[in-house]
Amino acid sequence: MNLKKLFGQNVQKYRKYRNLTQEKLAELIGVDVTSISSIETGKYFPSADNLTKIVEALKIQIADLFEFDSLHSNDEIYSDIISLISAFKDDKKRLNAVRNFVKTLI
C-alpha cells in the first residue's frame, strides 16, 4: 500500500475517533469536503499548511498520521513477527535473545 493511502486511512481513523464528519473536518480546516475525501482515499496529500490544520482539528501529533502499524490486524502482526524470527531459526543465541525479550513484556 502506498504512503498516501496509509496516511489517508489514518486521517479517516482519527476523524472518526473524534466523531467528525468529512464535512465538519473540511469546515474546521477551511477546505471543501472533496479535499478531505481525496486525502482519505489517498488521491491527494495535504499541503503543509493543511496538514497543520488537520492535526490541530483532530487534536493529534503529526507523527500520529505517519504511524502505520496500527492499521494491521493482530493476525498480520503475528505473521510478520513469525516471519522475522524464522529468518534466524537456526541461531540459538538470537532466538534466546528474542525469547528473553518477549519474557520481559509478559
Phi and psi in radians as a Rosetta constraint file:
Dihedral C 1 N 2 CA 2 C 2 CIRCULARHARMONIC -1.514 0.35
Dihedral N 2 CA 2 C 2 N 3 CIRCULARHARMONIC 2.863 0.35
Dihedral C 2 N 3 CA 3 C 3 CIRCULARHARMONIC -1.015 0.35
Dihedral N 3 CA 3 C 3 N 4 CIRCULARHARMONIC -0.752 0.35
Dihedral C 3 N 4 CA 4 C 4 CIRCULARHARMONIC -1.099 0.35
Dihedral N 4 CA 4 C 4 N 5 CIRCULARHARMONIC -0.681 0.35
Dihedral C 4 N 5 CA 5 C 5 CIRCULARHARMONIC -1.180 0.35
Dihedral N 5 CA 5 C 5 N 6 CIRCULARHARMONIC -0.781 0.35
Dihedral C 5 N 6 CA 6 C 6 CIRCULARHARMONIC -1.092 0.35
Dihedral N 6 CA 6 C 6 N 7 CIRCULARHARMONIC -0.766 0.35
Dihedral C 6 N 7 CA 7 C 7 CIRCULARHARMONIC -1.042 0.35
Dihedral N 7 CA 7 C 7 N 8 CIRCULARHARMONIC -0.822 0.35
Dihedral C 7 N 8 CA 8 C 8 CIRCULARHARMONIC -1.067 0.35
Dihedral N 8 CA 8 C 8 N 9 CIRCULARHARMONIC -0.678 0.35
Dihedral C 8 N 9 CA 9 C 9 CIRCULARHARMONIC -1.101 0.35
Dihedral N 9 CA 9 C 9 N 10 CIRCULARHARMONIC -0.655 0.35
Dihedral C 9 N 10 CA 10 C 10 CIRCULARHARMONIC -1.184 0.35
Dihedral N 10 CA 10 C 10 N 11 CIRCULARHARMONIC -0.708 0.35
Dihedral C 10 N 11 CA 11 C 11 CIRCULARHARMONIC -1.013 0.35
Dihedral N 11 CA 11 C 11 N 12 CIRCULARHARMONIC -0.828 0.35
Dihedral C 11 N 12 CA 12 C 12 CIRCULARHARMONIC -1.078 0.35
Dihedral N 12 CA 12 C 12 N 13 CIRCULARHARMONIC -0.758 0.35
Dihedral C 12 N 13 CA 13 C 13 CIRCULARHARMONIC -1.037 0.35
Dihedral N 13 CA 13 C 13 N 14 CIRCULARHARMONIC -0.851 0.35
Dihedral C 13 N 14 CA 14 C 14 CIRCULARHARMONIC -1.237 0.35
Dihedral N 14 CA 14 C 14 N 15 CIRCULARHARMONIC -0.583 0.35
Dihedral C 14 N 15 CA 15 C 15 CIRCULARHARMONIC -1.088 0.35
Dihedral N 15 CA 15 C 15 N 16 CIRCULARHARMONIC -0.804 0.35
Dihedral C 15 N 16 CA 16 C 16 CIRCULARHARMONIC -1.175 0.35
Dihedral N 16 CA 16 C 16 N 17 CIRCULARHARMONIC -0.647 0.35
Dihedral C 16 N 17 CA 17 C 17 CIRCULARHARMONIC -1.044 0.35
Dihedral N 17 CA 17 C 17 N 18 CIRCULARHARMONIC -0.620 0.35
Dihedral C 17 N 18 CA 18 C 18 CIRCULARHARMONIC -1.501 0.35
Dihedral N 18 CA 18 C 18 N 19 CIRCULARHARMONIC 0.098 0.35
Dihedral C 18 N 19 CA 19 C 19 CIRCULARHARMONIC 0.983 0.35
Dihedral N 19 CA 19 C 19 N 20 CIRCULARHARMONIC 0.735 0.35
Dihedral C 19 N 20 CA 20 C 20 CIRCULARHARMONIC -1.863 0.35
Dihedral N 20 CA 20 C 20 N 21 CIRCULARHARMONIC 2.451 0.35
Dihedral C 20 N 21 CA 21 C 21 CIRCULARHARMONIC -1.429 0.35
Dihedral N 21 CA 21 C 21 N 22 CIRCULARHARMONIC 2.896 0.35
Dihedral C 21 N 22 CA 22 C 22 CIRCULARHARMONIC -1.045 0.35
Dihedral N 22 CA 22 C 22 N 23 CIRCULARHARMONIC -0.660 0.35
Dihedral C 22 N 23 CA 23 C 23 CIRCULARHARMONIC -1.090 0.35
Dihedral N 23 CA 23 C 23 N 24 CIRCULARHARMONIC -0.769 0.35
Dihedral C 23 N 24 CA 24 C 24 CIRCULARHARMONIC -1.189 0.35
Dihedral N 24 CA 24 C 24 N 25 CIRCULARHARMONIC -0.733 0.35
Dihedral C 24 N 25 CA 25 C 25 CIRCULARHARMONIC -1.096 0.35
Dihedral N 25 CA 25 C 25 N 26 CIRCULARHARMONIC -0.737 0.35
Dihedral C 25 N 26 CA 26 C 26 CIRCULARHARMONIC -1.030 0.35
Dihedral N 26 CA 26 C 26 N 27 CIRCULARHARMONIC -0.759 0.35
Dihedral C 26 N 27 CA 27 C 27 CIRCULARHARMONIC -1.096 0.35
Dihedral N 27 CA 27 C 27 N 28 CIRCULARHARMONIC -0.751 0.35
Dihedral C 27 N 28 CA 28 C 28 CIRCULARHARMONIC -1.118 0.35
Dihedral N 28 CA 28 C 28 N 29 CIRCULARHARMONIC -0.582 0.35
Dihedral C 28 N 29 CA 29 C 29 CIRCULARHARMONIC -1.793 0.35
Dihedral N 29 CA 29 C 29 N 30 CIRCULARHARMONIC -0.060 0.35
Dihedral C 29 N 30 CA 30 C 30 CIRCULARHARMONIC 1.396 0.35
Dihedral N 30 CA 30 C 30 N 31 CIRCULARHARMONIC 0.650 0.35
Dihedral C 30 N 31 CA 31 C 31 CIRCULARHARMONIC -2.251 0.35
Dihedral N 31 CA 31 C 31 N 32 CIRCULARHARMONIC 3.011 0.35
Dihedral C 31 N 32 CA 32 C 32 CIRCULARHARMONIC -1.519 0.35
Dihedral N 32 CA 32 C 32 N 33 CIRCULARHARMONIC 2.797 0.35
Dihedral C 32 N 33 CA 33 C 33 CIRCULARHARMONIC -1.080 0.35
Dihedral N 33 CA 33 C 33 N 34 CIRCULARHARMONIC -0.514 0.35
Dihedral C 33 N 34 CA 34 C 34 CIRCULARHARMONIC -1.139 0.35
Dihedral N 34 CA 34 C 34 N 35 CIRCULARHARMONIC -0.500 0.35
Dihedral C 34 N 35 CA 35 C 35 CIRCULARHARMONIC -1.155 0.35
Dihedral N 35 CA 35 C 35 N 36 CIRCULARHARMONIC -0.750 0.35
Dihedral C 35 N 36 CA 36 C 36 CIRCULARHARMONIC -1.129 0.35
Dihedral N 36 CA 36 C 36 N 37 CIRCULARHARMONIC -0.770 0.35
Dihedral C 36 N 37 CA 37 C 37 CIRCULARHARMONIC -1.038 0.35
Dihedral N 37 CA 37 C 37 N 38 CIRCULARHARMONIC -0.756 0.35
Dihedral C 37 N 38 CA 38 C 38 CIRCULARHARMONIC -1.157 0.35
Dihedral N 38 CA 38 C 38 N 39 CIRCULARHARMONIC -0.607 0.35
Dihedral C 38 N 39 CA 39 C 39 CIRCULARHARMONIC -1.202 0.35
Dihedral N 39 CA 39 C 39 N 40 CIRCULARHARMONIC -0.819 0.35
Dihedral C 39 N 40 CA 40 C 40 CIRCULARHARMONIC -1.155 0.35
Dihedral N 40 CA 40 C 40 N 41 CIRCULARHARMONIC -0.499 0.35
Dihedral C 40 N 41 CA 41 C 41 CIRCULARHARMONIC -1.558 0.35
Dihedral N 41 CA 41 C 41 N 42 CIRCULARHARMONIC -0.057 0.35
Dihedral C 41 N 42 CA 42 C 42 CIRCULARHARMONIC 1.458 0.35
Dihedral N 42 CA 42 C 42 N 43 CIRCULARHARMONIC 0.224 0.35
Dihedral C 42 N 43 CA 43 C 43 CIRCULARHARMONIC -1.321 0.35
Dihedral N 43 CA 43 C 43 N 44 CIRCULARHARMONIC -0.698 0.35
Dihedral C 43 N 44 CA 44 C 44 CIRCULARHARMONIC -2.283 0.35
Dihedral N 44 CA 44 C 44 N 45 CIRCULARHARMONIC 2.719 0.35
Dihedral C 44 N 45 CA 45 C 45 CIRCULARHARMONIC -1.917 0.35
Dihedral N 45 CA 45 C 45 N 46 CIRCULARHARMONIC 2.423 0.35
Dihedral C 45 N 46 CA 46 C 46 CIRCULARHARMONIC -1.226 0.35
Dihedral N 46 CA 46 C 46 N 47 CIRCULARHARMONIC 2.695 0.35
Dihedral C 46 N 47 CA 47 C 47 CIRCULARHARMONIC -1.162 0.35
Dihedral N 47 CA 47 C 47 N 48 CIRCULARHARMONIC 2.913 0.35
Dihedral C 47 N 48 CA 48 C 48 CIRCULARHARMONIC -1.038 0.35
Dihedral N 48 CA 48 C 48 N 49 CIRCULARHARMONIC -0.724 0.35
Dihedral C 48 N 49 CA 49 C 49 CIRCULARHARMONIC -1.108 0.35
Dihedral N 49 CA 49 C 49 N 50 CIRCULARHARMONIC -0.789 0.35
Dihedral C 49 N 50 CA 50 C 50 CIRCULARHARMONIC -1.216 0.35
Dihedral N 50 CA 50 C 50 N 51 CIRCULARHARMONIC -0.556 0.35
Dihedral C 50 N 51 CA 51 C 51 CIRCULARHARMONIC -1.070 0.35
Dihedral N 51 CA 51 C 51 N 52 CIRCULARHARMONIC -0.771 0.35
Dihedral C 51 N 52 CA 52 C 52 CIRCULARHARMONIC -1.060 0.35
Dihedral N 52 CA 52 C 52 N 53 CIRCULARHARMONIC -0.757 0.35
Dihedral C 52 N 53 CA 53 C 53 CIRCULARHARMONIC -1.149 0.35
Dihedral N 53 CA 53 C 53 N 54 CIRCULARHARMONIC -0.649 0.35
Dihedral C 53 N 54 CA 54 C 54 CIRCULARHARMONIC -1.102 0.35
Dihedral N 54 CA 54 C 54 N 55 CIRCULARHARMONIC -0.856 0.35
Dihedral C 54 N 55 CA 55 C 55 CIRCULARHARMONIC -1.164 0.35
Dihedral N 55 CA 55 C 55 N 56 CIRCULARHARMONIC -0.558 0.35
Dihedral C 55 N 56 CA 56 C 56 CIRCULARHARMONIC -1.189 0.35
Dihedral N 56 CA 56 C 56 N 57 CIRCULARHARMONIC -0.739 0.35
Dihedral C 56 N 57 CA 57 C 57 CIRCULARHARMONIC -1.169 0.35
Dihedral N 57 CA 57 C 57 N 58 CIRCULARHARMONIC -0.624 0.35
Dihedral C 57 N 58 CA 58 C 58 CIRCULARHARMONIC -1.523 0.35
Dihedral N 58 CA 58 C 58 N 59 CIRCULARHARMONIC -0.136 0.35
Dihedral C 58 N 59 CA 59 C 59 CIRCULARHARMONIC 1.010 0.35
Dihedral N 59 CA 59 C 59 N 60 CIRCULARHARMONIC 0.880 0.35
Dihedral C 59 N 60 CA 60 C 60 CIRCULARHARMONIC -2.338 0.35
Dihedral N 60 CA 60 C 60 N 61 CIRCULARHARMONIC 3.068 0.35
Dihedral C 60 N 61 CA 61 C 61 CIRCULARHARMONIC -1.622 0.35
Dihedral N 61 CA 61 C 61 N 62 CIRCULARHARMONIC 2.664 0.35
Dihedral C 61 N 62 CA 62 C 62 CIRCULARHARMONIC -0.976 0.35
Dihedral N 62 CA 62 C 62 N 63 CIRCULARHARMONIC -0.709 0.35
Dihedral C 62 N 63 CA 63 C 63 CIRCULARHARMONIC -1.013 0.35
Dihedral N 63 CA 63 C 63 N 64 CIRCULARHARMONIC -0.528 0.35
Dihedral C 63 N 64 CA 64 C 64 CIRCULARHARMONIC -1.035 0.35
Dihedral N 64 CA 64 C 64 N 65 CIRCULARHARMONIC -0.583 0.35
Dihedral C 64 N 65 CA 65 C 65 CIRCULARHARMONIC -1.324 0.35
Dihedral N 65 CA 65 C 65 N 66 CIRCULARHARMONIC -0.241 0.35
Dihedral C 65 N 66 CA 66 C 66 CIRCULARHARMONIC -1.906 0.35
Dihedral N 66 CA 66 C 66 N 67 CIRCULARHARMONIC 0.217 0.35
Dihedral C 66 N 67 CA 67 C 67 CIRCULARHARMONIC -1.663 0.35
Dihedral N 67 CA 67 C 67 N 68 CIRCULARHARMONIC 1.894 0.35
Dihedral C 67 N 68 CA 68 C 68 CIRCULARHARMONIC -1.821 0.35
Dihedral N 68 CA 68 C 68 N 69 CIRCULARHARMONIC -0.188 0.35
Dihedral C 68 N 69 CA 69 C 69 CIRCULARHARMONIC -1.066 0.35
Dihedral N 69 CA 69 C 69 N 70 CIRCULARHARMONIC -0.570 0.35
Dihedral C 69 N 70 CA 70 C 70 CIRCULARHARMONIC -1.211 0.35
Dihedral N 70 CA 70 C 70 N 71 CIRCULARHARMONIC -0.162 0.35
Dihedral C 70 N 71 CA 71 C 71 CIRCULARHARMONIC -1.458 0.35
Dihedral N 71 CA 71 C 71 N 72 CIRCULARHARMONIC -0.125 0.35
Dihedral C 71 N 72 CA 72 C 72 CIRCULARHARMONIC -1.667 0.35
Dihedral N 72 CA 72 C 72 N 73 CIRCULARHARMONIC 2.575 0.35
Dihedral C 72 N 73 CA 73 C 73 CIRCULARHARMONIC -1.298 0.35
Dihedral N 73 CA 73 C 73 N 74 CIRCULARHARMONIC 2.866 0.35
Dihedral C 73 N 74 CA 74 C 74 CIRCULARHARMONIC -1.024 0.35
Dihedral N 74 CA 74 C 74 N 75 CIRCULARHARMONIC -0.706 0.35
Dihedral C 74 N 75 CA 75 C 75 CIRCULARHARMONIC -1.093 0.35
Dihedral N 75 CA 75 C 75 N 76 CIRCULARHARMONIC -0.706 0.35
Dihedral C 75 N 76 CA 76 C 76 CIRCULARHARMONIC -1.147 0.35
Dihedral N 76 CA 76 C 76 N 77 CIRCULARHARMONIC -0.728 0.35
Dihedral C 76 N 77 CA 77 C 77 CIRCULARHARMONIC -1.124 0.35
Dihedral N 77 CA 77 C 77 N 78 CIRCULARHARMONIC -0.800 0.35
Dihedral C 77 N 78 CA 78 C 78 CIRCULARHARMONIC -1.029 0.35
Dihedral N 78 CA 78 C 78 N 79 CIRCULARHARMONIC -0.827 0.35
Dihedral C 78 N 79 CA 79 C 79 CIRCULARHARMONIC -1.066 0.35
Dihedral N 79 CA 79 C 79 N 80 CIRCULARHARMONIC -0.674 0.35
Dihedral C 79 N 80 CA 80 C 80 CIRCULARHARMONIC -1.127 0.35
Dihedral N 80 CA 80 C 80 N 81 CIRCULARHARMONIC -0.759 0.35
Dihedral C 80 N 81 CA 81 C 81 CIRCULARHARMONIC -1.074 0.35
Dihedral N 81 CA 81 C 81 N 82 CIRCULARHARMONIC -0.810 0.35
Dihedral C 81 N 82 CA 82 C 82 CIRCULARHARMONIC -1.059 0.35
Dihedral N 82 CA 82 C 82 N 83 CIRCULARHARMONIC -0.731 0.35
Dihedral C 82 N 83 CA 83 C 83 CIRCULARHARMONIC -1.096 0.35
Dihedral N 83 CA 83 C 83 N 84 CIRCULARHARMONIC -0.753 0.35
Dihedral C 83 N 84 CA 84 C 84 CIRCULARHARMONIC -1.123 0.35
Dihedral N 84 CA 84 C 84 N 85 CIRCULARHARMONIC -0.745 0.35
Dihedral C 84 N 85 CA 85 C 85 CIRCULARHARMONIC -1.204 0.35
Dihedral N 85 CA 85 C 85 N 86 CIRCULARHARMONIC -0.642 0.35
Dihedral C 85 N 86 CA 86 C 86 CIRCULARHARMONIC -1.117 0.35
Dihedral N 86 CA 86 C 86 N 87 CIRCULARHARMONIC -0.333 0.35
Dihedral C 86 N 87 CA 87 C 87 CIRCULARHARMONIC -1.111 0.35
Dihedral N 87 CA 87 C 87 N 88 CIRCULARHARMONIC -0.418 0.35
Dihedral C 87 N 88 CA 88 C 88 CIRCULARHARMONIC -2.254 0.35
Dihedral N 88 CA 88 C 88 N 89 CIRCULARHARMONIC 0.688 0.35
Dihedral C 88 N 89 CA 89 C 89 CIRCULARHARMONIC -1.099 0.35
Dihedral N 89 CA 89 C 89 N 90 CIRCULARHARMONIC -0.392 0.35
Dihedral C 89 N 90 CA 90 C 90 CIRCULARHARMONIC -1.660 0.35
Dihedral N 90 CA 90 C 90 N 91 CIRCULARHARMONIC 0.098 0.35
Dihedral C 90 N 91 CA 91 C 91 CIRCULARHARMONIC -1.840 0.35
Dihedral N 91 CA 91 C 91 N 92 CIRCULARHARMONIC 1.635 0.35
Dihedral C 91 N 92 CA 92 C 92 CIRCULARHARMONIC -1.022 0.35
Dihedral N 92 CA 92 C 92 N 93 CIRCULARHARMONIC -0.670 0.35
Dihedral C 92 N 93 CA 93 C 93 CIRCULARHARMONIC -1.089 0.35
Dihedral N 93 CA 93 C 93 N 94 CIRCULARHARMONIC -0.803 0.35
Dihedral C 93 N 94 CA 94 C 94 CIRCULARHARMONIC -1.194 0.35
Dihedral N 94 CA 94 C 94 N 95 CIRCULARHARMONIC -0.714 0.35
Dihedral C 94 N 95 CA 95 C 95 CIRCULARHARMONIC -1.081 0.35
Dihedral N 95 CA 95 C 95 N 96 CIRCULARHARMONIC -0.727 0.35
Dihedral C 95 N 96 CA 96 C 96 CIRCULARHARMONIC -1.106 0.35
Dihedral N 96 CA 96 C 96 N 97 CIRCULARHARMONIC -0.672 0.35
Dihedral C 96 N 97 CA 97 C 97 CIRCULARHARMONIC -1.107 0.35
Dihedral N 97 CA 97 C 97 N 98 CIRCULARHARMONIC -0.738 0.35
Dihedral C 97 N 98 CA 98 C 98 CIRCULARHARMONIC -1.140 0.35
Dihedral N 98 CA 98 C 98 N 99 CIRCULARHARMONIC -0.798 0.35
Dihedral C 98 N 99 CA 99 C 99 CIRCULARHARMONIC -1.019 0.35
Dihedral N 99 CA 99 C 99 N 100 CIRCULARHARMONIC -0.781 0.35
Dihedral C 99 N 100 CA 100 C 100 CIRCULARHARMONIC -1.134 0.35
Dihedral N 100 CA 100 C 100 N 101 CIRCULARHARMONIC -0.656 0.35
Dihedral C 100 N 101 CA 101 C 101 CIRCULARHARMONIC -1.138 0.35
Dihedral N 101 CA 101 C 101 N 102 CIRCULARHARMONIC -0.792 0.35
Dihedral C 101 N 102 CA 102 C 102 CIRCULARHARMONIC -1.065 0.35
Dihedral N 102 CA 102 C 102 N 103 CIRCULARHARMONIC -0.694 0.35
Dihedral C 102 N 103 CA 103 C 103 CIRCULARHARMONIC -1.039 0.35
Dihedral N 103 CA 103 C 103 N 104 CIRCULARHARMONIC -0.601 0.35
Dihedral C 103 N 104 CA 104 C 104 CIRCULARHARMONIC -1.205 0.35
Dihedral N 104 CA 104 C 104 N 105 CIRCULARHARMONIC -0.381 0.35
Dihedral C 104 N 105 CA 105 C 105 CIRCULARHARMONIC -1.461 0.35
Dihedral N 105 CA 105 C 105 N 106 CIRCULARHARMONIC -0.351 0.35
